[in-house]
């Protein structure tokens, strides 16, 4: 495996507290996909899940910048859960030749993501 790029991001969960899918929908829909929003708002503490997904998107953008990629719109990066519950990244087809590994973690007030990109 040849590592092509790495990225990390940390977010304050407080920035995402109080966001409401209806009243803040316009803002949220610029960042998250429909399935991401459904997942986050189905959880007991949506702010932690919104924050960690945002951190994942930012970490992926930083890792992509490390390989000379143009900036990818935040909404085009989807953070989802694999069948076993582990996080995964879904990217536009233009990135089919790279593999993106992601690790997410959050606690009450912080959310962090780490991304490694390698070539298949």
C-alpha positions as CSV (number, residue, x, y, z in Angstrom):
1,X,0.0,0.0,0.0
2,X,1.3,3.4,-0.9
3,X,-0.1,6.3,1.2
4,X,-1.0,9.2,-1.1
5,X,-2.6,11.6,1.4
6,X,-3.6,12.0,5.0
7,X,-6.0,14.4,6.7
8,X,-7.3,15.1,10.2
9,X,-10.0,17.4,11.5
10,X,-11.4,18.1,15.0
11,X,-14.7,19.9,15.6
12,X,-16.5,21.4,18.6
13,X,-19.8,19.5,19.0
14,X,-21.2,22.8,20.5
15,X,-21.2,24.3,17.0
16,X,-23.8,21.7,15.9
17,X,-26.0,21.7,19.0
18,X,-29.5,23.0,18.6
19,X,-29.5,22.6,14.8
20,X,-33.0,21.5,13.6
21,X,-33.6,19.5,10.5
22,X,-36.6,21.7,9.6
23,X,-35.6,25.2,10.7
24,X,-31.9,24.8,9.7
25,X,-32.6,22.6,6.7
26,X,-31.3,25.0,4.1
27,X,-27.9,25.2,5.9
28,X,-27.8,21.4,6.6
29,X,-28.7,20.5,3.1
30,X,-25.6,22.4,1.8
31,X,-23.3,20.1,3.8
32,X,-25.0,16.7,4.3
33,X,-26.8,14.2,2.1
34,X,-30.3,13.2,2.8
35,X,-29.2,9.8,4.2
36,X,-26.5,11.5,6.4
37,X,-29.2,13.8,7.9
38,X,-31.6,10.9,8.4
39,X,-28.9,9.0,10.3
40,X,-27.8,11.9,12.4
41,X,-31.3,13.0,13.4
42,X,-32.3,9.4,14.3
43,X,-29.6,9.3,17.0
44,X,-30.1,10.4,20.6
45,X,-27.5,13.2,20.2
46,X,-27.6,14.5,16.6
47,X,-24.9,17.2,17.3
48,X,-22.2,14.6,17.9
49,X,-23.0,12.7,14.7
50,X,-23.3,15.9,12.6
51,X,-20.0,17.1,14.0
52,X,-18.1,13.9,13.4
53,X,-19.4,13.6,9.9
54,X,-18.4,17.2,9.2
55,X,-15.0,16.4,10.6
56,X,-14.8,13.4,8.3
57,X,-15.6,15.5,5.3
58,X,-13.0,18.1,6.2
59,X,-10.3,15.4,6.9
60,X,-11.1,13.8,3.4
61,X,-10.7,17.2,1.7
62,X,-7.4,17.8,3.5
63,X,-6.2,14.3,2.4
64,X,-7.3,14.9,-1.2
65,X,-5.4,18.2,-1.2
66,X,-2.3,16.3,-0.3
67,X,-2.6,14.4,-3.6
68,X,-3.1,17.6,-5.6
69,X,-6.9,17.1,-6.0
70,X,-9.2,20.0,-6.7
71,X,-11.4,20.9,-3.8
72,X,-14.4,18.6,-3.7
73,X,-17.7,20.1,-2.5
74,X,-18.4,19.0,1.0
75,X,-21.8,17.5,0.1
76,X,-20.1,15.3,-2.5
77,X,-18.3,13.5,0.2
78,X,-20.7,11.1,2.0
79,X,-19.8,9.6,5.4
80,X,-21.8,6.4,6.0
81,X,-21.7,3.3,8.0
82,X,-20.8,-0.1,6.6
83,X,-22.9,-3.1,7.4
84,X,-20.6,-3.8,10.4
85,X,-21.1,-0.2,11.7
86,X,-17.6,1.0,10.8
87,X,-17.4,4.4,9.0
88,X,-16.9,4.6,5.3
89,X,-16.5,7.3,2.7
90,X,-18.4,7.5,-0.5
91,X,-16.8,9.8,-3.1
92,X,-17.7,10.9,-6.7
93,X,-16.7,8.4,-9.4
94,X,-13.7,10.6,-10.3
95,X,-12.0,9.1,-7.2
96,X,-12.6,5.4,-8.1
97,X,-8.9,4.8,-8.4
98,X,-8.1,5.6,-4.7
99,X,-9.2,4.0,-1.5
100,X,-10.2,6.2,1.5
101,X,-9.8,4.8,5.0
102,X,-11.5,6.8,7.7
103,X,-11.6,6.7,11.5
104,X,-14.2,8.7,13.5
105,X,-14.6,9.4,17.2
106,X,-16.6,11.7,19.3
107,X,-17.3,12.5,22.9
108,X,-19.6,15.0,24.6
109,X,-17.8,18.1,23.3
110,X,-15.3,17.1,20.5
111,X,-15.5,15.1,17.3
112,X,-12.4,14.0,15.4
113,X,-11.8,12.3,12.1
114,X,-8.6,10.8,10.5
115,X,-8.4,9.9,6.8
116,X,-5.7,8.0,4.8
117,X,-5.9,7.7,1.0
118,X,-4.0,5.0,-0.8
119,X,-4.1,3.6,-4.3
120,X,-5.9,0.4,-5.1
